[in-house]
Amino acid sequence: MLWRAVSNCLPTCSQFIQMHVKISSYCPRCNQEAETIGHCPSFCSIATACWRAARLLGGSAVFSSFGDWFQHQFQWWSKEDKQVGAILCWVIWHDQNNKVWNGKSNSVKNVVAFAKCDLEQCYSATSIPSGILDVMIQ
């Protein structure tokens, strides 16, 4: 998901509009701006609330892309924060898709809880100690 976002090929409402899919280009969660690759996981007011709830939002600089924003955040995060941040990006994007295609979304609190739960399940399912994932995320 992160690679697709940084590579500008993450499917969002704006991307689907360009492919002539008949959906609204607006963000399904905040309904204030077009859902772009930058808006969905980072700039949306709901996504920002998720980052704040996870205590992972640092600084108030303005960024032109998701990649720039994520790289800025990434440099300030601890190893554990990097893992949670990567999973949180995916959960935010997944929740956005659930709203677009199924009309359902979760609260900010639940999105953050699901991200942390997914990370714990990853540790459990793979039997990989958390230190190994640290190396993979760097």
N, C-alpha and C positions, 0 to 999 in steps of 0.2 A: 504494500500500500504506500509506504513512504517513497520507494523508488518511483512508483507511478506518479505520485504527487510532484516530486521534484522534477520528473521528466515531462511534466505537463500532459500526462495521458491518463489521469485519474478520471473515471466517468462521473461527471457532475451534471446538474440540470443544464448548465450552459453548454456543456459538451454535447449533450443529447439534442438540444435545440439545433446545434450546427449539423447534426445528423438527421434532422427533420423528424425527430420524435415529438409528438404533440403533447408536451407537458409545459408547465410554467417554468420560466428560467429563474424565478425567484427562489431564494432559500426557503425550504419547507419548514424550517424551525423558527426563524425570526421574521420571515416575509418582508424584510426591509431592503435587501440587495439581491443581485443575481447570485446564484450559487455557483461560484467559480472554484477552481482548485485552491486559491488562496483563502477564499471566504469560508469554505466548509470546515476545514479542521482548525483554523486559526483565528480568522477575523470576525466570524459571526459572533453576535452577542451571547448566544447560547454556548458556543464553543469556548469563548472567553470565560464565561462563568464556570465551565467545566475545568479549565486550566487553573482558575483561581481556587476552586474547591479542592483540587488536587495539590494546591500550593506549589504549582509549577510555572506560574506566569511571572516572568521577570522583566522589568523595565517597561517603558512606555514609548519606545522608539517606533517610528513608522517604517514599515517594510513594504517593498513592492511585490514580493512573491512569498509563497509558502516556504520555499527553500531558504531564502534569506532569513525569514522569521524563525524557522526551525533551527537553523545553524546558530543563530544568536542565542536562542534558548538553550540549545544543546551544550554550548560552551560553559554555561553557568550551572548546569545540573550535575548532581552527584551521579555515581554509577547506577544506583538504584533509581534515581529520578529519570535517567535516560531510558531505563527499561520501562518504567511506568509511562513516560512520555510517548514512547514508540507505540505501546499498546493503546494508550488513550487516543492517539491520532486515529487508529483503526476503529476503535469503538465509536468515536464521534462520527466518523464517516459512515460506519455501518448504521448508526442510529438515524443519520440523515437519510440514508437509502430506505430504511424501514418506514420513515415518514413519507417519502416520495411514493413508494410502491405499495405500501400497505396502510397508509394513513395513521400509523402508530409511532409514537416516540416515547422515550423515557425521560424522567426528570434528570436534572443536572446531577443530583446526588446518586441516582442509580447508574448513570453513565460512568461516573468515577468509580463507583463500587464494582461495576462489571469489568472495568479495565483492570483494577487490582485483582479481582477474582480470576480473570483470564490469565494474568501473569502467574499467579499461584498455580493454576491448573497446568500451565506450560511447564513450570518447574516439576510438578508432580508427574505429569504424563511422560516427560522425557527423562526423568531421574537425573537431570543435569543440575549440579550444584549452581547456585546463583552466580558464583564467581566466573563460571564458564560463559554464561550469557553476557557478563560484563565485557569480556574480550570480543564477543561477537558483535556487540553494539558499538564498540569504539570505532 
